[in-house]
Amino acid sequence: MYKIAICDDDLEYAKYLEEQIIAINEQKQKLSIQLFQSGQELIDAMDDEIMLVILDMEMEGLDGYETAKILRETNDKFILAFCTGIVKPEARYYDLKVLRYIMKDDPENLIVERLKSLLNEIEKREKMRAVYFFGQGKGTFLRFDVDDIIYFEHYQRKTMMI
């Protein structure tokens, strides 16, 4: 399941992004999309399972930059995209490893393309984070997340994994 967080003080725009992501996904992957209206709300709910954060840059209280900086201090794995209608990218944002900038006034086709590229990046990273083994049944395989593997041994055609 892909866990996505959209944080924008304009709830209507956050819902618009959510609808676009659902339409792009076309039921290929199960999605869990959470909407947040403030940076603090996102920080309080953030966990290691959130794979993508789409973050408005201009918000009351904590702005997008401050929110992303706090999130990056504890979690470096998630994909970060900024969305904005006003603020242009600055050099200080590159330290936050921002993958995409979504300009709110861009035409819908550009926004959709950027969202597609973000979903593709999630899929690419997920494939890289997994180890696959053929199971005992014909054509079956087992998938293990790399972070869940503590010990791995293969000896005389037998594999042991903890």
N, C-alpha and C positions, 0 to 999 in steps of 0.2 A: 504494500500500500504506500502510495506517495503522500506524505504529509506536507502541506503547504500552508504558510501563514501569509496573509495579506494585511498590512497595517496602513491604514489611511484614515485621517480624521473625516474625510468625505465618504460616508458609508455607501452612498449611491455609486461612487466610482469603484470602491472595493467590491461591491456586488457585481458591477459591470465586468471587472477583471475575473471574478469567480465564474461568471457565466461564460466568458470567452474561453477560459481554461477548460471548463466542462465540455464545451462544444468542440474544442480542438482535440481533446482526449479521445472522444468517440468510443468510450468504454474499453479502451485498450488496457488501461490500468485502473485499479481502484484508487480513488482519490479521497483524501480527507483534507478539506480546506477550512481553515479557521480565519475569521475576520476579526480584526482588532482596530480600535479607534484611537489608540494612543501608544506611544513608545513604551511607557511604563506597563501598560496592560500586556503588551507583547513580551516584554522582559520577564514579567511575573509568570507567564504561561510557557515560556520557551523551554523546550526539552531537546534531547539529543536525537529524537526521531524526526524532527522537522527538517525536511530536506531542502526546501526553498522558502526564502523570505523575500516578499515583495514589499518594499518599504517606502512610504511617502517621505520626501525630504523636508517638506514644510509642514510642521504640525505644532500645535500648542504644547507647552511643556517641553518635553524632550523632542528635539527635531530628529530627522532621520539619521543624520551623521552621528549624533550623540548616542542614539539608540543602537545603531550598528556597531559603534565602538565598544559599548558595554557588552553586546551579544558576542562579539568576536573575542573578548577577553576570556570567555568561558567555553566557546564552541567555535572551532575553525572549520568544521565540516560542511556546514550548510551553504547553499548557493545563495548569493545576495544579488538582488536587483533593486535599483532605485526607481521610483516613479515620481514625476514632478511636472508641474505646469510652469514653474518659474525658474528654479535654480538650475544652472548649468554645471556640468561636471568640473570639479576643481582637482588640483594635484593631490590635495590631502585625502581625497576619497580613494585613491588607488591603494593606499595601505590597507583598506578594508576589504580588498579583493572583490570588488563589484564586478559582476559578470556582464550585466546589461543595464542600460538606462532606458526607461520607458517615458517618453514625453507625452503628457496627457493630451496635448493638442495635436499630436500626430494623427494622420489618417488611420482609420480602423485596420486597414490591411497591414500597416507597419507594426501596429501594436500586436496584432495576431502573429505576425512573423517573429517578433521578439518573444512572445509567450511560447510559441512552438520551439524556439531555440532553447528556452529554459527547460521545457519538458524533456527535450532531447538530451540535454546535459544531465538531468536527473537520471534518465535511463542509462546513459553512458557510464556515469559514476557507479550506478548500482551494479552493472555488469562487471565492473572492475573490482568491486568489493566482495565478490562471491567466488566460492570454489565449488565446482561441480564434480560429482562422482557418479559413475554408473552404478545403479542399484542391482539387486539380484534378479529382478524381473526383466523380461525382454523390453528393451527400449525405455526403461525407467531410469531416472537419475535423481540424485539427492543434491540439494543446494544448501551450502553453509555460508553464513556471513563471516568474513575474515576476522572481524572483531570478536566473534564468539569462539574462535579456535585458540586454545591455550597450548596444546601439545599435539604433534602430528608425527606418526611413525609408519613407515611402510617397510615390511620385512617378509621375505619368502611369500610373496603374493598375498599378503594380508596387510590390511591397513587398520591402524588404530588412531583414533582422534578423540581428544578430550576438549 
